């Protein structure tokens, strides 16, 4: 069990680090974009679309990290699609069509916990971008 928790912690720390970097980058870009161009409905559309695309890319990279971990430790039967398996765990979808080896079963829930936490963080960042952008648009309207 300790090996599973250690590997799960490693995957989580990698994902969280990538997520922190990407969220910081998104907020900096949004701040700069608004300062340079001002705010309008088109600006809001561009900011929100760009932010969500970057967040989706970040999550995909994070899933790829989990897939690489799964492949290294051979968590699933030979011939399994590790990226698919990682997505199913990370998103808490849990189809169950690929079952991990008995000795690695704890990693699925650890990846799911990591994924749901990072999805919550992403949602908070999206909401904050929207809130700040709308507040600045309102301020500039007067």
N, C-alpha and C positions, 0 to 999 in steps of 0.2 A: 504494500500500500504506500509506503514512503517513496518508492521510485515513481509511482504514478503521480503522487502529489508534487514531487520535485519537478518532474517533467511538465506537469500541468502548470506549476508556478512559472517555469521558464517560458512556456508558450504564452501565458497570461501577461507576464512582464514585457515580453517582446511586443505583443499586441497593444498593450496599454501605452508603451513608449511610442510606437508608431502613431497611435491615435492622438496622443498628447501633442506630438509634433505637428500632425496634420490639422488639428483643431486650432492650434496657435497660429499656424500659417494662414488658415482660412480667415481667422479674425483680423490678422494684420492686413491681409489683402482687402478685406471688406472695408476696413478703416481707411486705407489709402485710396481705394476706388471712390469712396464717398467723398473724401476730402478733395479729390481732383475734379470729379465730374459733377458734384452736387447730386441731389436726389430727385427722382421722378418715378413714375410707374414703370417705365422701361428699365430704369436703374434697379428697382426692386426686383423685377423679373430676372434681370441678368445676375444680380447678386444671389438670389435664392437658387436659381437654376445651377449656377456655377458651384455654389457651396454644396448643394445636394449631390452633384456629380462627383465632386472631390471626396465627399464623405463616402459615397458608394465605392469609389476606387480604394479608399483607405480600408474599408471593410473587406474588400476583395483581397487586398494584400494580406490582411490579418488572417483571413481564411486560408490563404496560400501557406502562411507560416504553420498553421495547424496541420495542413495537408502534408507539408514537409516533415513535420514531427511524426505524424502517423506513418508515413512511408519509412522513415528511419527506424522506427521501432517495430515495424511490421504489425500494426495493430489489427489489420483486417486480412482476410484471406487473399492469397495470391490472385492477381488479376482484378482486384477491386479498384474502383475509381476513388482515389484518396481525396481528390479535390471535392468531389460530390459528397463523400462521407463527411469531410470537414464542414462543408456548407450545411448539411443536414444537422450536424451537432451544433455548430455556431449559431444558427438561426433558431434553434430549439424546435425545429420541424419534427425530427425524430421519426422518420418513416420506418426504420427498423429493418429495411431490406438488406443492409450490410450490418452485420453484428461484430463488435470487436472481440478480439481474443479475450478469454476469461480473465487473464491476468492484467488486462489493460482497461477493464470496463469502467473504471472510475474517471478515465480521461474524457469520455463523452460528456458527462455532467459538468466537469470542470470547464470544458470548452463552451458549453451552453451557458454556464454562469458568466464566463468572460464575454461571450457574445451579447447576451442580454444587457449586461452592464454597459458595454460600449454602444449598443443601440440607444440606450437611455441617455447616455452622454451626448450622442449625436443629436438626438431629439432636442435636448436642452440647448445645444449650440444653435440649431436651426431656429428654434423659438427665439433665442436671444438676438440673433441676426435680424429676424423679422421685427421683433419689438423695437430694437434700436433704429433700424432703417425707417420704420413707420413713424417713430417719434421725431426723427430728423426731417422727414418729409413734411410732417405736420408743422414743425417749427419753421421750415423754409417757406411754407405756404402763406405765412402771415407777413 
